[in-house]
Amino acid sequence: MTKPETAAIMQAMLDIVKQIPYGQVLSYGEVARLAGYPRHIRLVSRALNLAGKDVPWHRVVNAKGQVSARGLDGGDELQRVLLEAEGRKV
């Protein structure tokens, strides 16, 4: 896969994430499928890491509907807080 193709796929995924309503979530797999790239689930995470502040990244969860651990950066706790602020228990 070339870089322009990857960028286009990631943009399609970000466009889906931008449409997730307040208080709702989608899994990484659902985002990839809705974007038309069901075999590129890992690119969802990559796209979210590069996304701007206008993308509600916190509304994307793992296949179990849970926040995925991110290590020591505290991102998983921030995601939990943001979702709970929207009335979503995780």
Residue, then its C-alpha position, 0 to 999 in steps of 0.5 A: m500500500t502506498k502512502p497516498e492510499t494509506a492517507a486516503i484510508m485514514q481520512a475516510m476513517l477519521d470522517i466516520v469518527k467525526q460522525i459518532p454522536y455525543g455519548q455513543v461509541l464505535s469499535y475500531g472494527e466498526v469504524a474500519r468497516l463503515a469507512g469501507y476498509p474492514r481489513h484495515i482495523r489497525l489503521v484506525s488507531r494510527a489515524l486517531n493518533l494523527a488526528g486533530k482536536d476536532v476528532p472525538w477520538h475518545r468515542v472509539v473503543n475496543a471490540k469488547g466496548q472497553v477502553s484499551a490500555r495505552g501504557l504510561d501516557g494516561g490516555d486510557e484514563l483520559q478516554r474514560v473520563l471523557l466518555e463518563a462526562e458524556g454519560r457513557k459508563v466504561 
